[in-house]
Amino acid sequence: MRIVMVGSGYVGLVSGACMADFGHNVTCVDKSVDKIDALNAGKVPIYEPGLETIIDHNRAAGRLHFSKELAGPVADADVIFIAVGTPARRGDGHADLSYVYAATREIAAAVTHFTVLVTKSTVPVGTGDEIERICREEFPEKDIVVVSNPEFLREGAAIIDFKRPDRIVIGTEEPRAIEIMREVYRPLYLNEAPLFFCERRTSELIKYAANAFLAMKISFINEMADLCEMLGTDVQKLAKGIGMDKRIGDKFLHAGPGYGGSCFPKDTLALVKTAQDHNSSLRLIETTVAINENRKRAMGRKVIAACDGSVRGKKIALLGLTFKPNTDDMRDAPSISIIQALQDGGADVHAYDPEGMDAARQLLGDVTYGNDAYEIADAADAIVLVTEWDEFRALDFRRLKLCMKTPILVDLRNIYPASEVKRHGFVYFSIGKKA
């Protein structure tokens, strides 16, 4: 099939590359000249494991193309996906849909035959209705069917998620669109792709509800971690004990410094705003948002407490900056609030992240960056494990102790058993366990 992906950010680029990898002819369009030029030169602007290889392979095979111009590719397309950004709007927290509606008008103007227009961007309930209204009223001569198809890609595992999804949610009741969407996703499975068809508005809400529920699980286990510390119990054993119940499951029950990234923060906030606009209360989600914001700053205070209540004039080394491993995404990363709290306390912050330092430099001031864990740990008063990158899972504690000023480790991801760290002479602090 001939597919156009409008928007070549994280979702558009991963989705477009994977669709091409299954044999479709895909053109990814973006208004950013620098981004398209970089992609045509073989440079991938984001870090996602395996993505560069897939892009290179499909560009060489002639199935994947990148363009600054929209009209030409759209005129020949069978399916057009809108995958532009929907950031939280300044001032009120609502999803900013200006990019979605601008793309809609440009696409509709260029369409030449029956076309399925799919929203892949995360959009509030009713956005598809507005897209349909724009197409119908401003371009009445065009035969366009609007479909919702939200993405459920985890950063760091997006290619696996796309190729082996739990479900593919498609919001449409139009027979022609159903047939085409089945063909788009048919190559994903030998038998039948796990397609779930529903009405468009329900599809739009499924995306927000799924992210809100997962965010709620994270905030729940983080609050339980605080209680565990007060009671002298172990949050990891608690999580395992409740996660073995199939009704609960063990996913997203890992206590830590709070959630971040491109989805959970903005999607939970957008869902709350949608509910408020419709006179509906979402107290659980409102509380989840508040817990998470407080959690990030509290982690800074936890580090200060580990340093005898003061970090003034002390060197604090942070391992990991991105909101999760296997991505370079710094959006709403807990490290930002932690660093701000430490700097407010007078700390000299040094940091290392395998992929996130370029993005961090755009967001954080007065941070010294190093080339590895041991460089930033030299003469440090404490080291803080913020993001659980693989290379931080087997640190050489003998080497760290020799180079550090004070052997203190604050493990905000519970990677290490306390006994192992203490055996090397470290003072060890973790999450949700007896100090």
matplotlib code that plots the C-alpha trace (Angstrom):
import matplotlib.pyplot as plt

x = [0.0, 1.0, 1.2, 2.1, 3.1, 2.6, 5.0, 8.4, 8.9, 9.1, 5.7, 5.7, 9.3, 9.0, 5.6, 6.6, 9.9, 8.1, 5.3, 8.0, 9.7, 6.6, 6.6, 4.4, 5.6, 5.9, 6.7, 7.4, 6.7, 7.9, 8.1, 11.5, 14.0, 16.9, 15.1, 14.3, 17.8, 19.3, 17.1, 17.9, 21.6, 21.1, 21.2, 18.4, 17.4, 16.2, 17.7, 15.6, 17.3, 17.2, 15.5, 18.6, 19.1, 15.4, 15.5, 18.8, 17.5, 14.2, 15.6, 18.0, 15.1, 13.2, 10.2, 10.9, 11.1, 11.5, 10.0, 9.5, 6.7, 3.2, 1.1, 2.8, 2.9, -0.6, -2.1, -0.9, -1.6, -4.1, -3.8, -2.5, -1.5, -1.3, 1.5, 2.3, 2.8, 0.1, 2.0, 0.3, -0.9, 0.6, -1.6, -4.3, -2.8, -5.1, -3.6, -2.5, -4.3, -3.2, -0.6, -3.3, -5.8, -3.2, -2.0, -5.7, -6.3, -3.1, -3.8, -7.4, -6.4, -4.0, -6.2, -7.2, -9.3, -10.9, -8.6, -8.5, -7.1, -5.9, -5.0, -2.0, -1.3, -2.7, -5.8, -8.7, -12.1, -13.9, -10.8, -11.8, -15.2, -13.5, -11.2, -14.2, -16.0, -13.0, -12.9, -16.6, -17.2, -14.0, -13.4, -16.9, -15.8, -13.2, -14.0, -12.2, -12.9, -11.4, -10.2, -8.6, -5.6, -3.8, -0.2, 1.0, 4.7, 7.1, 10.2, 13.2, 11.0, 9.0, 9.9, 9.0, 5.7, 4.9, 5.7, 4.2, 1.4, -1.0, -3.7, -4.3, -7.1, -9.0, -11.8, -14.1, -17.4, -17.0, -16.8, -14.3, -12.0, -12.2, -11.1, -8.1, -7.0, -7.1, -4.8, -2.4, -1.8, -2.3, 1.5, 2.1, 0.8, 0.8, -2.8, -4.6, -3.4, -5.0, -7.3, -9.9, -12.5, -14.7, -16.3, -13.9, -14.5, -14.0, -10.7, -9.5, -10.4, -8.8, -5.3, -5.7, -7.3, -4.6, -1.8, -3.6, -4.1, -0.4, 0.6, -1.7, 0.0, 3.4, 2.1, 0.5, 3.7, 5.7, 3.3, 3.5, 7.3, 7.1, 5.0, 7.4, 10.2, 8.2, 7.2, 10.6, 9.2, 10.4, 8.6, 10.1, 8.8, 5.5, 5.3, 6.1, 3.5, 0.7, 1.9, 1.6, -2.2, -3.2, -5.9, -3.1, -0.1, 3.6, 4.1, 4.6, 5.0, 8.6, 9.1, 11.3, 11.6, 8.4, 7.3, 8.3, 8.6, 6.5, 3.2, 2.3, 2.7, 0.8, -1.8, -2.8, -3.1, -5.1, -7.5, -8.1, -8.8, -11.2, -13.1, -13.3, -14.7, -17.5, -18.3, -16.9, -14.6, -11.4, -10.1, -7.8, -6.0, -5.9, -4.2, -1.9, -0.6, -0.1, 1.7, 4.1, 5.0, 5.7, 7.6, 10.3, 11.2, 11.0, 13.8, 16.1, 15.3, 16.0, 19.5, 20.1, 19.0, 21.5, 24.2, 23.5, 21.0, 23.1, 24.7, 26.1, 29.5, 29.3, 29.9, 26.9, 27.2, 24.1, 24.0, 21.3, 19.3, 16.7, 13.3, 14.0, 16.8, 17.2, 16.0, 17.5, 14.2, 14.5, 10.9, 9.6, 12.5, 12.7, 16.4, 15.4, 13.6, 16.2, 19.0, 17.1, 16.5, 20.2, 21.4, 18.9, 20.7, 24.1, 25.4, 27.9, 26.1, 28.0, 26.2, 26.6, 24.0, 24.7, 22.4, 20.7, 23.4, 22.9, 19.2, 20.1, 22.4, 19.4, 17.4, 19.9, 22.4, 25.5, 25.8, 29.2, 29.0, 31.4, 32.2, 31.4, 30.3, 33.8, 34.8, 31.9, 32.3, 35.9, 36.0, 32.2, 30.4, 27.6, 26.5, 22.8, 21.5, 18.6, 18.1, 18.5, 20.7, 22.3, 25.8, 24.9, 23.8, 27.2, 29.3, 32.8, 32.2, 35.8, 36.9, 34.1, 35.1, 38.7, 37.8, 35.0, 35.4, 32.5, 31.1, 27.4, 25.1, 21.5, 19.8, 16.5, 15.8, 16.6, 19.0, 21.4, 20.9, 21.9, 24.2, 26.3, 26.8, 27.5, 30.0, 32.2, 32.0, 29.3, 26.5, 23.4, 20.0, 17.2, 13.5, 10.9, 13.2, 14.4, 17.2]
y = [0.0, 3.6, 5.2, 8.8, 9.6, 13.3, 14.1, 12.5, 12.7, 9.7, 8.1, 8.9, 7.8, 4.5, 3.7, 4.7, 2.7, -0.4, -0.2, 0.0, -3.0, -5.0, -4.1, -1.0, 2.0, 4.8, 8.4, 10.3, 14.0, 16.8, 20.6, 20.6, 21.0, 20.0, 16.8, 15.7, 16.5, 14.6, 11.5, 11.6, 11.7, 8.6, 10.4, 9.4, 12.4, 10.2, 7.3, 4.1, 0.7, -0.9, 2.1, 3.2, -0.3, -0.5, 2.9, 2.2, -1.1, 0.2, 3.4, 1.1, -1.1, 1.9, 1.5, 4.3, 8.0, 11.3, 14.5, 18.2, 18.4, 17.0, 17.5, 15.0, 12.0, 12.7, 12.8, 9.2, 7.8, 5.1, 5.9, 9.1, 9.1, 12.3, 11.8, 15.4, 16.6, 17.3, 19.0, 20.3, 23.8, 26.6, 28.0, 25.4, 21.9, 21.0, 19.2, 21.7, 20.5, 23.3, 21.1, 18.4, 20.8, 22.5, 19.2, 18.2, 21.3, 20.8, 17.1, 17.6, 20.2, 17.7, 14.6, 13.5, 10.3, 8.3, 8.4, 7.2, 9.9, 8.4, 10.2, 8.4, 11.4, 11.2, 13.4, 14.1, 12.7, 14.5, 15.5, 13.1, 14.8, 18.1, 16.7, 15.3, 18.6, 20.5, 18.0, 18.1, 21.8, 23.2, 20.5, 19.1, 17.7, 15.3, 11.7, 11.4, 9.0, 9.9, 7.1, 7.0, 4.6, 5.5, 4.3, 2.3, 2.4, 2.3, 4.4, 2.0, -0.9, 0.8, -1.5, -4.6, -3.0, -2.1, -5.4, -7.6, -5.4, -6.5, -4.9, -2.5, -0.1, 1.3, 3.7, 3.6, 2.0, 2.8, -0.4, 1.0, 2.2, -1.1, -3.0, -0.7, -0.6, -4.4, -4.4, -1.9, -4.2, -7.6, -8.2, -8.0, -11.5, -14.7, -15.5, -12.4, -9.2, -8.4, -5.7, -4.1, -2.0, 0.4, 3.8, 6.7, 8.5, 5.4, 4.7, 8.2, 7.7, 4.2, 5.8, 8.3, 5.8, 3.2, 5.7, 7.1, 3.6, 2.8, 6.1, 5.4, 2.0, 3.8, 6.4, 3.7, 1.7, 4.8, 5.7, 2.2, 2.5, 5.5, 3.4, 0.5, 2.7, 3.9, 0.3, -1.3, -3.6, -4.2, -2.7, -5.1, -8.1, -6.3, -5.6, -9.2, -10.5, -8.4, -8.6, -12.4, -11.8, -12.0, -9.4, -6.9, -8.1, -7.2, -4.5, -0.9, -1.9, -0.8, 1.9, 4.8, 8.5, 9.0, 8.8, 11.2, 11.1, 12.3, 10.5, 10.0, 13.6, 15.3, 12.6, 12.4, 16.1, 16.3, 13.6, 15.6, 18.7, 16.8, 15.5, 19.0, 20.3, 17.7, 18.2, 14.8, 14.1, 12.0, 12.2, 9.2, 10.7, 14.2, 12.7, 10.6, 13.8, 15.5, 12.5, 12.3, 15.9, 15.8, 12.6, 14.0, 16.8, 14.5, 12.4, 15.5, 15.8, 12.0, 12.5, 15.5, 13.5, 10.7, 13.4, 14.1, 16.8, 19.1, 19.1, 22.6, 22.6, 18.9, 17.1, 14.9, 12.5, 11.4, 8.2, 8.6, 11.6, 10.3, 9.4, 5.7, 3.7, 3.1, 6.6, 10.1, 11.6, 14.2, 15.4, 15.6, 13.3, 13.0, 13.9, 17.5, 18.1, 16.1, 18.3, 21.5, 20.4, 19.6, 22.8, 24.8, 23.1, 24.3, 21.1, 20.8, 18.4, 16.1, 13.7, 11.0, 9.4, 7.1, 8.9, 11.9, 14.4, 16.4, 16.9, 17.6, 20.4, 22.2, 21.9, 22.1, 24.7, 24.5, 20.7, 19.1, 16.1, 13.2, 10.4, 7.5, 6.7, 6.6, 10.0, 11.8, 9.8, 11.0, 12.9, 12.8, 13.0, 10.7, 9.0, 8.8, 6.1, 7.8, 5.8, 2.1, 1.8, -1.6, -0.3, 0.8, -2.7, -4.1, -1.1, -1.8, -0.7, -1.3, 1.2, 3.6, 3.6, 4.3, 7.4, 8.8, 11.2, 9.6, 6.2, 6.9, 5.4, 6.5, 3.9, 5.4, 2.3, -0.5, -2.1, -3.4, -5.6, -3.7, -6.5, -6.3, -2.5, -2.5, -5.3, -2.9, -0.3, 1.9, 3.6, 2.5, 4.1, 2.6, 3.1, 1.5, -0.4, 0.0, 2.6]
z = [0.0, -0.5, 3.0, 4.0, 7.5, 8.2, 11.1, 11.4, 15.1, 17.4, 16.6, 12.9, 12.3, 14.1, 12.6, 9.1, 9.2, 10.6, 8.0, 5.3, 6.9, 6.3, 2.6, 2.3, 0.4, 3.0, 2.7, 6.0, 5.7, 8.0, 7.8, 9.5, 6.7, 9.0, 10.1, 6.5, 5.2, 8.1, 7.4, 3.7, 4.7, 6.8, 10.2, 12.6, 14.9, 17.8, 19.7, 19.6, 19.5, 16.1, 14.4, 12.4, 10.9, 9.8, 8.2, 6.3, 5.1, 3.8, 2.3, 0.3, -0.7, -2.0, 0.3, 2.7, 1.6, 3.4, 2.0, 3.0, 0.5, 1.3, -1.7, -4.1, -1.7, -0.4, -3.9, -4.6, -1.1, 0.0, 3.6, 5.4, 9.0, 11.1, 13.6, 14.5, 18.1, 20.6, 23.4, 26.6, 25.8, 27.8, 30.5, 30.8, 30.2, 27.3, 24.3, 21.7, 18.5, 16.3, 14.5, 13.9, 12.4, 10.2, 8.9, 8.2, 6.0, 4.1, 3.6, 2.5, 0.0, -1.7, -1.7, -5.2, -4.6, -1.9, 1.1, 4.7, 7.0, 10.3, 13.5, 15.0, 17.2, 20.8, 20.7, 23.0, 22.5, 19.7, 17.7, 14.9, 14.8, 14.3, 11.6, 9.8, 10.1, 8.6, 5.7, 5.1, 5.3, 3.8, 1.2, 0.4, -2.9, -1.3, -0.3, 3.0, 5.9, 9.3, 11.5, 14.9, 15.4, 18.6, 19.2, 22.2, 21.7, 24.6, 24.1, 24.1, 22.9, 20.2, 17.3, 19.3, 20.3, 16.8, 15.3, 18.1, 19.6, 22.3, 20.3, 17.4, 18.2, 15.2, 15.6, 12.6, 11.6, 7.9, 5.8, 3.3, 6.0, 7.9, 4.8, 4.2, 7.8, 7.9, 4.9, 6.5, 9.5, 7.8, 7.4, 11.2, 11.9, 9.9, 10.9, 12.0, 13.5, 16.9, 15.5, 17.8, 16.0, 17.9, 17.3, 16.8, 20.1, 22.1, 20.3, 21.2, 24.9, 25.0, 24.5, 27.4, 29.7, 29.1, 29.9, 32.9, 34.4, 34.0, 35.5, 38.4, 39.0, 39.1, 41.6, 43.7, 44.1, 44.8, 47.6, 48.9, 48.8, 51.2, 53.5, 53.3, 54.4, 57.5, 58.4, 57.7, 54.9, 51.4, 48.4, 45.9, 47.7, 48.2, 44.4, 43.6, 46.1, 44.6, 41.0, 41.1, 41.2, 37.6, 38.2, 39.1, 37.1, 37.8, 35.1, 36.2, 39.8, 40.1, 42.7, 41.6, 41.3, 39.3, 35.7, 32.9, 29.1, 26.2, 27.1, 30.7, 32.0, 29.1, 28.6, 32.3, 32.4, 29.1, 30.4, 33.5, 31.5, 29.2, 32.2, 33.7, 30.4, 30.6, 34.3, 35.2, 38.1, 37.7, 41.2, 40.9, 37.9, 39.4, 42.5, 40.3, 38.6, 42.0, 43.5, 40.6, 40.6, 44.4, 44.0, 41.7, 44.0, 47.0, 45.5, 45.6, 49.3, 49.7, 48.3, 50.6, 53.6, 52.6, 52.8, 56.4, 55.6, 53.5, 50.0, 50.2, 48.6, 48.0, 44.7, 43.7, 40.8, 38.9, 36.8, 34.2, 33.1, 30.6, 32.0, 31.2, 29.6, 25.8, 24.9, 24.6, 25.8, 28.6, 28.6, 32.2, 33.3, 37.1, 36.9, 36.1, 39.4, 41.3, 39.9, 40.6, 44.2, 44.6, 43.1, 45.3, 48.2, 47.0, 45.4, 42.6, 40.2, 37.8, 35.5, 32.9, 30.6, 27.6, 25.3, 27.0, 27.6, 24.4, 25.3, 28.9, 28.0, 26.5, 29.7, 32.6, 33.6, 35.8, 35.4, 34.6, 32.2, 32.1, 29.8, 32.2, 35.7, 37.1, 35.8, 37.4, 40.6, 41.2, 44.5, 44.7, 48.1, 46.8, 43.7, 42.7, 40.4, 38.5, 35.3, 35.1, 32.0, 31.5, 32.0, 35.5, 36.6, 37.2, 38.6, 39.9, 43.6, 44.5, 41.9, 42.8, 46.5, 45.7, 43.6, 45.7, 48.6, 50.5, 49.6, 49.5, 46.9, 46.6, 44.4, 43.1, 41.0, 43.5, 41.1, 43.8, 46.8, 49.9, 51.1, 47.9, 48.1, 51.9, 51.5, 49.5, 52.3, 50.9, 52.8, 50.8, 50.4, 48.2, 47.6, 49.7, 52.1, 55.6, 55.7]

ax = plt.figure().add_subplot(projection="3d")
ax.plot(x, y, z, "-o")
ax.set_aspect("equal")
plt.show()
